[in-house]
Amino acid sequence: MHDKLGELKQSLLELDIVLDVKLNPNLHDREIRLDNGWVIKIGRGLDFYQKPNSWFKIGASDLSLRKCLETKVDIFKVF
């Protein structure tokens, strides 16, 4: 996982975007903090798509066609 995040960090740096990742193994919720004060919290992380009944069905590889698990996303600004 750290290798993939390193690749993403390098790719974003080419667009003048700095990615700073801090992992906490005791925390389940995911949060994205932007440098303009906005915070995006995703209750179940990014794993919110339901597993298809079969990997050979329509939508198995297209996430826009997959059903989602219920999740809560909070977006707020810290002043």
KOLROLO-933517 format. One line per field, with one value per residue (C-alpha): residue in one letter; residue number from 0; x, y, z. Coordinates in Angstrom, 1 decimal, always signed. Example, Ala and Ser with C-alpha at 12.3 -4.5 7.8 and 13.67 -1.06 7.14 Angstrom:
<sites>
r = [a | s];
k = [0 | 1];
c1 = [+12.3 | +13.7];
c2 = [-4.5 | -1.1];
c3 = [+7.8 | +7.1];
</sites>
This chain:
<sites>
r = [m | h | d | k | l | g | e | l | k | q | s | l | l | e | l | d | i | v | l | d | v | k | l | n | p | n | l | h | d | r | e | i | r | l | d | n | g | w | v | i | k | i | g | r | g | l | d | f | y | q | k | p | n | s | w | f | k | i | g | a | s | d | l | s | l | r | k | c | l | e | t | k | v | d | i | f | k | v | f];
k = [0 | 1 | 2 | 3 | 4 | 5 | 6 | 7 | 8 | 9 | 10 | 11 | 12 | 13 | 14 | 15 | 16 | 17 | 18 | 19 | 20 | 21 | 22 | 23 | 24 | 25 | 26 | 27 | 28 | 29 | 30 | 31 | 32 | 33 | 34 | 35 | 36 | 37 | 38 | 39 | 40 | 41 | 42 | 43 | 44 | 45 | 46 | 47 | 48 | 49 | 50 | 51 | 52 | 53 | 54 | 55 | 56 | 57 | 58 | 59 | 60 | 61 | 62 | 63 | 64 | 65 | 66 | 67 | 68 | 69 | 70 | 71 | 72 | 73 | 74 | 75 | 76 | 77 | 78];
c1 = [+0.0 | +2.8 | +4.3 | +1.0 | +0.7 | +4.3 | +3.5 | +0.4 | +2.3 | +5.0 | +2.3 | +0.5 | +3.8 | +4.2 | +1.0 | +2.3 | +0.1 | +1.6 | +0.1 | +0.9 | -0.4 | -0.5 | -1.7 | -3.2 | -3.8 | -6.3 | -8.6 | -11.2 | -12.7 | -10.9 | -10.5 | -9.0 | -7.9 | -7.4 | -5.0 | -7.9 | -9.6 | -12.1 | -12.3 | -13.9 | -14.7 | -15.7 | -17.2 | -16.2 | -13.2 | -13.2 | -14.5 | -18.2 | -19.1 | -21.0 | -19.3 | -21.0 | -22.7 | -20.5 | -17.4 | -18.8 | -22.0 | -22.6 | -21.1 | -18.6 | -15.7 | -17.5 | -18.0 | -20.6 | -22.9 | -22.2 | -24.5 | -23.0 | -23.0 | -24.6 | -22.0 | -21.9 | -19.7 | -19.2 | -17.8 | -17.1 | -14.8 | -12.5 | -12.0];
c2 = [+0.0 | +2.4 | +1.8 | +2.8 | +5.9 | +6.8 | +6.5 | +8.7 | +11.2 | +11.5 | +11.8 | +14.6 | +16.4 | +16.7 | +18.8 | +20.9 | +19.0 | +17.9 | +14.7 | +14.1 | +10.8 | +9.9 | +6.4 | +5.5 | +1.7 | +2.4 | +4.6 | +3.2 | +6.4 | +8.1 | +11.8 | +14.2 | +17.6 | +20.2 | +23.2 | +25.6 | +24.4 | +21.9 | +18.4 | +15.4 | +12.4 | +9.1 | +6.7 | +3.4 | +4.6 | +4.1 | +0.6 | +1.4 | -0.7 | -3.9 | -7.1 | -8.3 | -11.7 | -12.7 | -11.1 | -11.9 | -9.7 | -6.3 | -3.7 | -6.0 | -3.9 | -0.6 | +1.0 | +3.5 | +0.4 | -1.3 | -1.0 | +0.9 | +0.1 | +2.7 | +5.2 | +8.6 | +11.5 | +14.6 | +17.8 | +20.8 | +23.8 | +24.4 | +28.0];
c3 = [+0.0 | +0.8 | -2.6 | -4.3 | -2.2 | -3.0 | -6.8 | -6.3 | -4.3 | -7.0 | -9.8 | -7.9 | -7.3 | -11.1 | -10.9 | -8.0 | -5.5 | -2.3 | -0.8 | +2.9 | +4.2 | +7.9 | +8.7 | +12.1 | +12.5 | +15.4 | +13.3 | +10.9 | +9.5 | +6.7 | +6.4 | +3.8 | +5.0 | +2.3 | +2.9 | +2.4 | +5.6 | +4.2 | +5.7 | +4.1 | +6.3 | +4.8 | +7.3 | +5.8 | +3.8 | +0.1 | +0.3 | -0.2 | -3.3 | -2.9 | -4.2 | -7.3 | -7.2 | -10.1 | -11.6 | -15.0 | -14.7 | -16.2 | -13.9 | -12.2 | -13.5 | -13.9 | -10.5 | -11.9 | -12.4 | -9.0 | -6.0 | -3.0 | +0.7 | +2.9 | +4.1 | +5.6 | +4.1 | +6.2 | +4.5 | +6.6 | +6.9 | +9.9 | +10.6];
</sites>
